[in-house]
Amino acid sequence: MTTFRISFFKQRQPSRETTSEPERRGSIKCPPQESQPGLVPCRQESLVRQTNDHARGHDILEDWPQRGSGLGRSSIRSMNKHKQVTIAQFSKVRRYAVDESTAQQSYSSKDRKVFQEEAAREAIRIRKLMAMCPHGYNMGGKATVYLIQHNLLSVEEMIGIENLISDASAKNSLIERRLHTALVLKKQKELQEQNEVDVDKLGEIARFRSSKNVERARLRALLAA
């Protein structure tokens, strides 16, 4: 019985002779199994092993073969060389104390919602008045002039809601907004080319372009109050 155990362990003991990696790979035999259509059994087992290794966390940095897209590694690098993302290792948080007196001077989200609802109702009322004007005066600026001349509408009532009253005003506002964005971006590019970081200059340009809209918004807020 003892002799049988010794021979058994000798049979199970792995050989101490070292074999090279190619020999080891060549000695792998594929067991018979159901193969997927279009895949050789050995190739299928190799793919299964690679998938299992990646699932266990092995060879995470190994590059998978390129698919048949016709793009090489150099082509992909040339396409993405201008797209760079930098992630900071540390972040900063600034906490500001809330000043109750200052907080009371600004409108809350509830107040802004009320203003929006009132502006929408007022715009609907004015549009109905414009539609009731005589023929030839019920379109665009002629309607508003007619209503103002007959004391049916005041200029103050239209301040801040011109885009809701007139479609032409809405289009002009969109054009003005795009011009404003283009001007600010142009100034920012000029400062970058001069290696100059001046937030005040950029803010001054934006403030000057937005001054008219700010005044209209303030007048509208006074009327709503």
NUKE-217827 format. One record per atom (N, C-alpha, C, O): residue in three letters; x, y, z. Coordinates in steps of 0.05 Angstrom, whole numbers, plus 32768, in hexadecimal, padded with zeros to 4 digits. Example, Ala and Ser with C-alpha at 12.3 -4.5 7.8 and 13.67 -1.06 7.14 Angstrom:
# NUKE-217827
Ala81087F8E809C
Ala80F67FA6809C
Ala81087FBE809C
Ala811D7FBE80A9
Ser81017FD3808E
Ser81117FEB808F
Ser81028001809D
Ser810C801780A1
***
This chain:
# NUKE-217827
Met80117FE88000
Met800080008000
Met801180198000
Met800B802D7FF3
Thr80288017800F
Thr8039802F8010
Thr804780337FF5
Thr804A804A7FEC
Thr804E801E7FE8
Thr805B80217FCD
Thr8048802D7FB9
Thr8050803D7FA8
Phe802F80267FBB
Phe801B80327FA9
Phe801880507FAD
Phe8016805F7F9A
Arg801880597FC6
Arg801680767FCC
Arg802E80857FC1
Arg802B809A7FB6
Ile8046807A7FC4
Ile805E80877FBA
Ile805D808A7F9C
Ile8063809F7F91
Ser805680757F8F
Ser805480777F72
Ser803E808A7F69
Ser804080977F54
Phe8029808C7F79
Phe8013809E7F72
Phe801D80BB7F74
Phe801780CB7F62
Phe802B80C27F89
Phe803580DD7F8C
Phe804A80E47F77
Phe804C80FA7F6E
Lys805980D07F6F
Lys806C80D57F59
Lys805F80DB7F3F
Lys806880EB7F2F
Gln804880CE7F3B
Gln803A80D37F22
Gln802D80EF7F23
Gln802C80FC7F0E
Arg802580F87F3A
Arg801781127F3C
Arg802B81297F3F
Arg802481407F3A
Gln804481237F46
Gln805881387F4B
Gln806081457F31
Gln806781377F1E
Pro805E81607F2E
Pro8066816E7F15
Pro8084816C7F10
Pro8094816A7F23
Ser808B816D7EF8
Ser80A7816B7EEF
Ser80B581847EF7
Ser80AA819A7EF4
Arg80CE81827EFF
Arg80DE81997F07
Arg80EC81A67EEE
Arg80F781BB7EF1
Glu80EA81997ED8
Glu80F781A47EC0
Glu80E781BD7EB7
Glu80CF81BC7EB5
Thr80F581D27EB1
Thr80E981EA7EA8
Thr80E581E97E8A
Thr80F681E07E7B
Thr80CE81F37E82
Thr80C981F57E65
Thr80C482127E5E
Thr80BB82227E6E
Ser80CA82187E46
Ser80C782347E3D
Ser80AA823A7E38
Ser809982277E36
Glu80A482537E36
Glu8088825C7E32
Glu807C82527E17
Glu806582497E18
Pro808A82527E01
Pro807F82477DE8
Pro8078822A7DEA
Pro806482217DE0
Glu808B821A7DF9
Glu808681FE7DFB
Glu806D81F97E0C
Glu805D81E77E06
Arg806A82097E22
Arg805382077E33
Arg8039820D7E23
Arg802581FE7E26
Arg803A82217E13
Arg802282287E04
Arg801C82127DEF
Arg8005820D7DE9
Gly803182077DE4
Gly802D81F37DCF
Gly802281D97DDA
Gly801681CA7DCC
Ser802781D47DF5
Ser801E81BB7E00
Ser800281BC7E0A
Ser7FF781A87E13
Ile7FF481D37E07
Ile7FD881D57E10
Ile7FC781C67DFC
Ile7FC881CB7DE4
Lys7FB781B57E06
Lys7FA481A67DF6
Lys7F8881AF7DFB
Lys7F8181B37E13
Cys7F7981B37DE7
Cys7F5D81BC7DEA
Cys7F4B81A47DEE
Cys7F4B81927DDE
Pro7F3C81A47E04
Pro7F29818E7E08
Pro7F1281917DF5
Pro7F0C81A67DEB
Pro7F06817A7DEE
Pro7EEF817B7DDC
Pro7ED8818A7DE8
Pro7ED081837DFE
Gln7ECD819E7DDB
Gln7EB781AD7DE4
Gln7EA881B97DCC
Gln7EB181B87DB6
Glu7E9081C27DD3
Glu7E8081CE7DBE
Glu7E8C81E87DB4
Glu7E9081FA7DC4
Ser7E9281EA7D9C
Ser7E9E82027D91
Ser7E8982147D84
Ser7E76820A7D78
Gln7E8D822E7D86
Gln7E7B82417D7A
Gln7E8182427D5C
Gln7E98823E7D54
Pro7E6D82477D4C
Pro7E7282497D2F
Pro7E86825F7D28
Pro7E8382757D32
Gly7E9982587D17
Gly7EAD826C7D0E
Gly7EC5826E7D20
Gly7ED7827E7D1A
Leu7EC7825D7D36
Leu7EDE825E7D48
Leu7EEB82427D49
Leu7EDC822F7D4C
Val7F0582417D47
Val7F1482287D4C
Val7F1282227D6A
Val7F1482357D79
Pro7F1082087D72
Pro7F0D82027D8F
Pro7F24820D7DA0
Pro7F1E82187DB5
Cys7F3D820B7D97
Cys7F5482167DA6
Cys7F5182347DA9
Cys7F56823F7DBE
Arg7F4A82417D94
Arg7F47825F7D94
Arg7F3082667DA7
Arg7F32827A7DB5
Gln7F1B82567DA7
Gln7F05825C7DB9
Gln7F0D825A7DD6
Gln7F06826B7DE6
Glu7F1C82457DDD
Glu7F2582417DF8
Glu7F3882587E00
Glu7F3782627E17
Ser7F4982617DEE
Ser7F5B82777DF4
Ser7F4C82917DFB
Ser7F53829F7E0D
Leu7F3782967DEB
Leu7F2782AE7DF1
Leu7F1982AB7E0B
Leu7F1682BF7E1A
Val7F0F82937E12
Val7F02828F7E2C
Val7F1582947E43
Val7F0E82A07E57
Arg7F2E828A7E40
Arg7F42828E7E54
Arg7F4982AB7E58
Arg7F4C82B57E6E
Gln7F4C82BA7E42
Gln7F5282D77E44
Gln7F3B82E57E52
Gln7F4082F77E62
Thr7F2282DE7E4B
Thr7F0C82EB7E58
Thr7F0B82E57E76
Thr7F0682F77E86
Asn7F1182CC7E7E
Asn7F1182C57E9A
Asn7F2882D37EA9
Asn7F2482DD7EBF
Asp7F3F82D57E9C
Asp7F5582E47EA8
Asp7F4F83017EAD
Asp7F55830B7EC2
His7F42830E7E9A
His7F3A832A7E9D
His7F25832C7EB3
His7F2583407EC2
Ala7F1383197EB4
Ala7EFF831A7EC9
Ala7F0A83187EE5
Ala7F0083237EF8
Arg7F2183087EE7
Arg7F2E83057F02
Arg7F41831C7F07
Arg7F4D831D7F1D
Gly7F45832E7EF4
Gly7F5783457EF9
Gly7F7383417EEE
Gly7F8483527EF2
His7F78832B7EDF
His7F9383267ED4
His7F9583347EB9
His7F8283387EAA
Asp7FAE833D7EB3
Asp7FB483497E99
Asp7FA1835F7E92
Asp7F9783617E7C
Ile7F9D83717EA6
Ile7F8A83877EA1
Ile7F95839B7E8C
Ile7F8683A67E7D
Leu7FB0839E7E8C
Leu7FBC83B27E7A
Leu7FC383A67E5F
Leu7FCF83B37E4E
Glu7FBB838D7E5A
Glu7FC183817E41
Glu7FAF838D7E2B
Glu7F9783907E2F
Asp7FBB83937E15
Asp7FAC839E7DFE
Asp7F9D83887DEF
Asp7FA983747DE7
Trp7F83838C7DED
Trp7F7483797DDD
Trp7F79837E7DC0
Trp7F7F83947DB8
Pro7F7783697DAF
Pro7F7B836D7D92
Pro7F67837F7D86
Pro7F5083807D8E
Gln7F70838F7D73
Gln7F5F83A17D65
Gln7F4A83927D55
Gln7F4F837E7D49
Arg7F32839D7D55
Arg7F1D83917D45
Arg7F2183997D27
Arg7F3283A97D21
Gly7F12838C7D16
Gly7F1683917CFA
Gly7F0A83AB7CF1
Gly7EF983AC7CDF
Ser7F1383C17CFD
Ser7F0883DB7CF5
Ser7F1A83E97CE1
Ser7F1383FD7CD5
Gly7F3283DD7CDC
Gly7F4483E97CC9
Gly7F5584007CD4
Gly7F64840D7CC5
Leu7F5284067CEE
Leu7F61841C7CFA
Leu7F7884107D0B
Leu7F7383FF7D1C
Gly7F9084187D06
Gly7FA6840F7D16
Gly7FAA84207D2F
Gly7F9B84337D34
Arg7FBD84177D3F
Arg7FC384267D58
Arg7FCC84427D53
Arg7FC484547D61
Ser7FDC84467D3E
Ser7FE584617D38
Ser7FCF84747D2F
Ser7FCF848B7D36
Ser7FBB84687D20
Ser7FA484797D18
Ser7F9484827D2F
Ser7F8B84997D30
Ile7F8F846F7D42
Ile7F7F84767D5A
Ile7F8E848B7D6A
Ile7F81849E7D75
Arg7FA884897D6D
Arg7FB7849D7D7D
Arg7FB684B87D70
Arg7FB384CD7D7D
Ser7FB884B97D55
Ser7FB784D37D47
Ser7F9C84E07D4A
Ser7F9A84F87D4A
Met7F8684CF7D4B
Met7F6C84DA7D4E
Met7F6784E67D6A
Met7F5984FA7D6D
Asn7F7384DA7D7E
Asn7F6E84E27D9A
Asn7F8484F37DA6
Asn7F8484F87DBE
Lys7F9884FB7D96
Lys7FAE850A7DA1
Lys7FA685267DAB
Lys7FB385317DBD
His7F9085317DA0
His7F87854B7DA8
His7F73854A7DBE
His7F6B855F7DCA
Lys7F6A85327DC5
Lys7F56852F7DDA
Lys7F6485257DF3
Lys7F6A850D7DF6
Gln7F6985377E06
Gln7F7785307E1E
Gln7F6685387E36
Gln7F5A854E7E37
Val7F6485267E49
Val7F55852B7E62
Val7F68852A7E79
Val7F7685167E7C
Thr7F69853E7E89
Thr7F7A853F7EA1
Thr7F69853E7EBA
Thr7F57854E7EBD
Ile7F6E852B7ECB
Ile7F5F85287EE4
Ile7F7285307EFB
Ile7F8785257EFE
Ala7F6985437F0B
Ala7F79854D7F21
Ala7F7A85387F37
Ala7F66852A7F3C
Gln7F9085367F44
Gln7F9385227F5A
Gln7F85852D7F74
Gln7F7C851D7F84
Phe7F8385477F76
Phe7F7785527F8E
Phe7F6285667F85
Phe7F6385727F70
Ser7F4F856B7F96
Ser7F39857E7F91
Ser7F3785917FA9
Ser7F3F858A7FBF
Lys7F2D85A97FA3
Lys7F2A85BD7FB8
Lys7F0D85C47FBC
Lys7EFE85C57FA8
Val7F0585C87FD4
Val7EEA85CF7FDA
Val7EEA85E97FEB
Val7EF885EA7FFF
Arg7EDB85FC7FE2
Arg7ED986157FF1
Arg7EBD86187FFD
Arg7EA986157FEE
Arg7EBC861D8015
Arg7EA2861F8023
Arg7E9E863D802B
Arg7EB086498037
Tyr7E8786478025
Tyr7E818663802B
Tyr7E6A8664803F
Tyr7E578655803D
Ala7E6D86768051
Ala7E58867A8065
Ala7E4086888058
Ala7E44869C8049
Val7E28867F805D
Val7E10868B8052
Val7E0986A48061
Val7E0486A3807A
Asp7E0886BA8053
Asp7DFF86D38060
Asp7DE186D6805C
Asp7DD886D88046
Glu7DD386D78072
Glu7DB686D78070
Glu7DAC86F18063
Glu7D9986F18054
Ser7DB987078069
Ser7DB08721805D
Ser7DB48721803F
Ser7DA3872B8030
Thr7DCA87158036
Thr7DCE87138019
Thr7DBC86FF800C
Thr7DB287037FF5
Ala7DB686E9801A
Ala7DA486D5800E
Ala7D8886DF800B
Ala7D7A86D77FF8
Gln7D8086F1801C
Gln7D6586FC801A
Gln7D6287108002
Gln7D4C87167FFA
Gln7D78871A7FF8
Gln7D77872D7FE2
Gln7D75871F7FC7
Gln7D6F872D7FB3
Ser7D7987057FC6
Ser7D7786F77FAC
Ser7D5C86E77FAC
Ser7D5086E17FC0
Tyr7D5486E17F93
Tyr7D3B86D27F90
Tyr7D3F86B47F93
Tyr7D5486AA7F8A
Ser7D2D86A77F9F
Ser7D2E868A7FA2
Ser7D24867D7F89
Ser7D1986897F77
Ser7D2786627F88
Ser7D1D86537F71
Ser7CFE86557F70
Ser7CF386557F5A
Lys7CF186577F87
Lys7CD4865A7F87
Lys7CCC86747F7B
Lys7CB986767F6C
Asp7CDB868A7F82
Asp7CD586A47F77
Asp7CD886A47F59
Asp7CC886B07F4A
Arg7CEE86987F4F
Arg7CF386987F32
Arg7CDD86887F24
Arg7CD5868F7F0D
Lys7CD386737F30
Lys7CBE86647F23
Lys7CA486747F21
Lys7C9686737F0D
Val7C9F86847F36
Val7C8786957F35
Val7C8A86AB7F20
Val7C7786B07F11
Phe7CA286B67F1D
Phe7CA786CA7F08
Phe7CA386BE7EEC
Phe7C9786CB7EDB
Gln7CAD86A67EE8
Gln7CAA86997ECE
Gln7C8C86957EC7
Gln7C8486997EB1
Glu7C7D868C7EDB
Glu7C6086877ED6
Glu7C5286A27ED0
Glu7C4186A37EBE
Glu7C5986B77EDF
Glu7C4C86D17ED9
Glu7C5486DC7EBE
Glu7C4386E77EB0
Ala7C6D86D87EB7
Ala7C7686E27E9C
Ala7C6886D37E86
Ala7C6186DF7E72
Ala7C6486B97E89
Ala7C5786A97E74
Ala7C3A86B27E72
Ala7C3086B57E5B
Arg7C2C86B77E88
Arg7C1086C07E87
Arg7C0E86DC7E7A
Arg7BFC86E17E6A
Glu7C2186ED7E81
Glu7C2187087E75
Glu7C2687087E57
Glu7C1A87177E48
Ala7C3886F67E4F
Ala7C3E86F47E32
Ala7C2586EA7E23
Ala7C2086F37E0D
Ile7C1786D77E2E
Ile7BFF86CD7E21
Ile7BEA86E37E1F
Ile7BDC86E57E0A
Arg7BE786F37E33
Arg7BD487097E33
Arg7BDB871D7E1D
Arg7BC987267E0E
Ile7BF487247E1B
Ile7BFD87387E07
Ile7BF9872D7DEA
Ile7BF1873B7DD8
Arg7BFF87137DE7
Arg7BFC87077DCC
Arg7BDF87077DC4
Arg7BD8870B7DAC
Lys7BCD87037DD7
Lys7BB087047DD0
Lys7BA887207DC8
Lys7B9887247DB6
Leu7BB387357DD6
Leu7BAD87507DCF
Leu7BB887567DB3
Leu7BAA87647DA3
Met7BCF874D7DAC
Met7BDA87517D92
Met7BC987447D7C
Met7BC6874F7D66
Ala7BBE872D7D82
Ala7BAD871F7D6E
Ala7B93872D7D6A
Ala7B86872A7D55
Met7B8A873D7D7E
Met7B70874C7D7C
Met7B7387677D6E
Met7B5F87747D69
Cys7B8C876F7D67
Cys7B9087887D59
Cys7B8487877D3D
Cys7B8087727D32
Pro7B7D879F7D32
Pro7B7287A07D17
Pro7B8587947D02
Pro7B9D87917D07
His7B7A878D7CEB
His7B8987807CD6
His7BA087937CCD
His7B9B87AB7CC8
Gly7BB887897CCB
Gly7BCF87997CC4
Gly7BDE87A27CDC
Gly7BF587AB7CDA
Tyr7BD287A07CF4
Tyr7BE087A87D0C
Tyr7BE387907D20
Tyr7BEB87947D37
Asn7BDC87797D17
Asn7BDC87627D29
Asn7BF587507D25
Asn7BF487397D2D
Met7C0A875B7D1A
Met7C22874C7D15
Met7C3A875B7D1F
Met7C3E87737D19
Gly7C4C874D7D2F
Gly7C6587587D36
Gly7C6587737D45
Gly7C5487777D57
Gly7C7787857D3D
Gly7C7A879E7D4B
Gly7C6387B17D47
Gly7C5D87C27D58
Lys7C5487AE7D31
Lys7C3D87C07D2C
Lys7C2887BC7D41
Lys7C1B87CF7D49
Ala7C2487A37D4A
Ala7C10879E7D5E
Ala7C1787AB7D79
Ala7C0687B67D86
Thr7C3087A97D81
Thr7C3887B57D9A
Thr7C3687D37D99
Thr7C2D87E07DAC
Val7C3D87DF7D82
Val7C3B87FC7D7F
Val7C1D88047D81
Val7C1788187D8E
Tyr7C0C87F57D74
Tyr7BEF87FC7D75
Tyr7BE587FA7D91
Tyr7BD5880B7D9A
Leu7BEC87E67DA0
Leu7BE387E27DBB
Leu7BED87F87DCE
Leu7BDF88027DDF
Ile7C0688007DCA
Ile7C1288157DDA
Ile7C0588307DD4
Ile7BFF88407DE6
Gln7C0088367DBA
Gln7BF3884F7DB3
Gln7BD688517DBE
Gln7BCD88677DC4
His7BC9883B7DC1
His7BAD883B7DCB
His7BAC88357DE9
His7B97882E7DF4
Asn7BC388387DF6
Asn7BC588347E13
Asn7BBA88187E1C
Asn7BAF88167E32
Leu7BBD88057E0B
Leu7BB687E97E13
Leu7BCE87D97E1C
Leu7BCB87C27E26
Leu7BE587E47E19
Leu7BFD87D67E20
Leu7C1387EA7E26
Leu7C1487FF7E19
Ser7C2487E57E39
Ser7C3B87F77E3F
Ser7C5587E87E39
Ser7C5687D07E38
Val7C6987F87E35
Val7C8487ED7E2F
Val7C8E87DC7E46
Val7C9B87C87E42
Glu7C8887E57E5F
Glu7C9287D77E76
Glu7C8787BB7E78
Glu7C9487A97E82
Glu7C6F87B77E6E
Glu7C63879C7E70
Glu7C7087887E5E
Glu7C6E87707E62
Met7C7F87917E4A
Met7C8C877F7E37
Met7CAA877B7E3D
Met7CB7876A7E31
Ile7CB4878A7E51
Ile7CD087877E57
Ile7CD6876B7E63
Ile7CC987637E75
Gly7CEA875E7E57
Gly7CF287447E61
Gly7CE3872D7E56
Gly7CEC87167E59
Ile7CCD87317E48
Ile7CBE871B7E3D
Ile7CBA871F7E1E
Ile7CA887137E13
Glu7CCC872E7E12
Glu7CCA87337DF5
Glu7CCC87197DE6
Glu7CBE87157DD1
Asn7CDD87067DEF
Asn7CE086ED7DE1
Asn7CC686DC7DE2
Asn7CC286CC7DD0
Leu7CB686DF7DF7
Leu7C9D86D07DF9
Leu7C8786DD7DE8
Leu7C7386D07DE1
Ile7C8A86F67DE2
Ile7C7587057DD4
Ile7C7987037DB6
Ile7C6686FD7DA7
Ser7C9287077DAD
Ser7C9887097D90
Ser7CAB86F37D88
Ser7CBF86EF7D96
Asp7CA586E57D73
Asp7CB786D07D68
Asp7CD186DD7D5D
Asp7CE686D27D5F
Ala7CCE86F57D51
Ala7CE587027D46
Ala7CF8870A7D5C
Ala7D1187097D59
Ser7CED87137D72
Ser7CFE871A7D89
Ser7D0D87027D94
Ser7D2487047D9C
Ala7D0086EB7D94
Ala7D0D86D37D9D
Ala7D2486CB7D8B
Ala7D3986C37D94
Lys7D2186CE7D70
Lys7D3786C97D5D
Lys7D4E86DC7D61
Lys7D6586D47D61
Asn7D4786F67D65
Asn7D5D87097D69
Asn7D6C87047D83
Asn7D8487087D85
Ser7D5D86FB7D97
Ser7D6A86F57DB1
Ser7D7D86DD7DAD
Ser7D9386DD7DBA
Leu7D7686CA7D9D
Leu7D8786B37D99
Leu7DA186BB7D8A
Leu7DB686B27D90
Ile7D9D86CD7D76
Ile7DB586D77D67
Ile7DC786E77D7A
Ile7DE086E47D79
Glu7DBB86F77D8A
Glu7DCB87077D9D
Glu7DDA86F67DB1
Glu7DF186FC7DB8
Arg7DCD86E17DB9
Arg7DDA86CE7DCC
Arg7DF286C17DC0
Arg7E0786BD7DCC
Arg7DEF86B97DA7
Arg7E0686AC7D99
Arg7E1D86BF7D94
Arg7E3486B87D96
Leu7E1686D87D8D
Leu7E2B86EC7D8A
Leu7E3A86F17DA4
Leu7E5286F57DA5
His7E2B86F27DBA
His7E3786F67DD4
His7E4A86E07DDB
His7E6186E57DE4
Thr7E4286C77DD6
Thr7E5386B07DDB
Thr7E6C86B07DCA
Thr7E8286AB7DD3
Ala7E6986B77DB0
Ala7E8086B87D9E
Ala7E9486CE7DA6
Ala7EAC86C97DA4
Leu7E8A86E57DAF
Leu7E9C86FA7DB7
Leu7EAC86F37DD0
Leu7EC386F97DD1
Val7E9E86E77DE3
Val7EAC86DF7DFC
Val7EC186CA7DF6
Val7ED786CB7E01
Leu7EBB86B67DE5
Leu7ECE86A17DDE
Leu7EE586AC7DCE
Leu7EFC86A37DD2
Lys7EE086C07DBD
Lys7EF686CC7DAE
Lys7F0986DB7DC0
Lys7F2186D97DBD
Lys7EFE86EA7DD3
Lys7F0F86F87DE7
Lys7F1F86E47DF8
Lys7F3686E97DFE
Gln7F1386CE7DFF
Gln7F2186BA7E0F
Gln7F3886AE7DFF
Gln7F4D86A97E0A
Lys7F3486A97DE5
Lys7F49869E7DD5
Lys7F6086B17DD2
Lys7F7786A97DD2
Glu7F5A86CB7DCF
Glu7F6F86DF7DCD
Glu7F7F86E07DE6
Glu7F9886E37DE5
Leu7F7386DE7DFD
Leu7F8286DE7E16
Leu7F9386C67E19
Leu7FA986C77E24
Gln7F8986AF7E0F
Gln7F9986967E11
Gln7FB186987DFE
Gln7FC7868F7E06
Glu7FAE86A47DE7
Glu7FC586A77DD4
Glu7FDA86B97DDF
Glu7FF286B77DD9
Gln7FD286CD7DEF
Gln7FE486E07DFC
Gln7FEF86D57E16
Gln7FFE86E37E24
Asn7FE886BC7E1D
Asn7FF086B07E37
Asn7FE886C27E4E
Asn7FF786C67E62
Glu7FD186CD7E4C
Glu7FC786DF7E61
Glu7FAD86D47E6C
Glu7F9A86CF7E5D
Val7FAC86D17E86
Val7F9486C77E93
Val7F8986DE7EA3
Val7F9286E47EBA
Asp7F7586EB7E98
Asp7F6987027EA5
Asp7F4B86FE7EA5
Asp7F3D87037E91
Val7F4186F57EBB
Val7F2486EF7EBD
Val7F1487097EBD
Val7EFD87097EB4
Asp7F20871E7EC7
Asp7F1287387EC9
Asp7F0B87437EAD
Asp7EF5874D7EA8
Lys7F1F87417E9B
Lys7F1A874A7E7F
Lys7F04873A7E72
Lys7EF287457E64
Leu7F0587207E75
Leu7EF0870F7E69
Leu7ED587157E75
Leu7EC187157E67
Gly7ED587197E8F
Gly7EBB871F7E9C
Gly7EB0873A7E94
Gly7E98873E7E93
Glu7EC2874D7E8F
Glu7EB987687E86
Glu7EAC87677E6B
Glu7E9887747E66
Ile7EB787577E59
Ile7EAB87547E3F
Ile7E8F87477E41
Ile7E7C87507E35
Ala7E8D87327E51
Ala7E7387257E54
Ala7E5F87377E62
Ala7E4887377E5B
Arg7E6887477E75
Arg7E5687597E84
Arg7E4C876F7E71
Arg7E3487767E72
Phe7E5D877A7E60
Phe7E55878F7E4E
Phe7E4187857E3A
Phe7E2E87937E34
Arg7E45876D7E30
Arg7E3287627E1C
Arg7E17875B7E29
Arg7E03875A7E1C
Ser7E1787557E43
Ser7DFF874C7E50
Ser7DF187627E5F
Ser7DDD875D7E6C
Ser7DFB877B7E5E
Ser7DF087917E6E
Ser7DD387967E67
Ser7DC3879B7E79
Lys7DCC87967E4D
Lys7DB1879C7E45
Lys7D9E87867E50
Lys7D88878D7E59
Asn7DA6876E7E4E
Asn7D9587587E58
Asn7D91875A7E76
Asn7D7C87547E81
Val7DA687627E84
Val7DA587657EA1
Val7D91877B7EA9
Val7D8187777EBB
Glu7D9287917E9A
Glu7D7F87A77EA0
Glu7D62879F7E9B
Glu7D5187A67EAB
Arg7D5E87917E85
Arg7D4287887E80
Arg7D3987747E95
Arg7D2287757E9E
Ala7D4B87637E9E
Ala7D4387507EB3
Ala7D3D875E7ECD
Ala7D2A87567EDC
Arg7D4C87737ED4
Arg7D4687817EED
Arg7D2C87907EEB
Arg7D1D87907EFF
Leu7D26879C7ED4
Leu7D0C87AA7ED1
Leu7CF587967ED3
Leu7CE0879C7EDF
Arg7CF9877F7EC7
Arg7CE4876B7EC8
Arg7CDF87627EE5
Arg7CC9875D7EED
Ala7CF5875F7EF4
Ala7CF287567F10
Ala7CE4876C7F21
Ala7CD487657F33
Leu7CE987857F1B
Leu7CDC879B7F29
Leu7CBE879B7F23
Leu7CAE879F7F35
Leu7CB787957F0A
Leu7C9A87947F03
Leu7C8D877D7F10
Leu7C76877F7F19
Ala7C9B87667F12
Ala7C8F874E7F1E
Ala7C8C87527F3C
Ala7C7A87477F49
Ala7C9E87617F48
Ala7C9C87667F65
Ala7C8687797F6B
Ala7C80877F7F82
***
